């Protein structure tokens, strides 16, 4: 057991390749989510909750993407 964890980069899911990443906000609660935006269905795929800017950075790092 080490102090430092190795960052695991996940591959972008096959069905999400070529999609843009978008942050959407709920009209009721103002809760923000980030994920891969499907233009055809107007849905976010693989959504994750965003509480701060570090959550956005973590999403990009998780998939090995650049802003």
Secondary structure by P-SEA (a helix, b strand, c coil): ccccccbbbbccccccccbbbbbbbbcccccccccccccccccccbbbbbccaaaaaaaaaaacccc
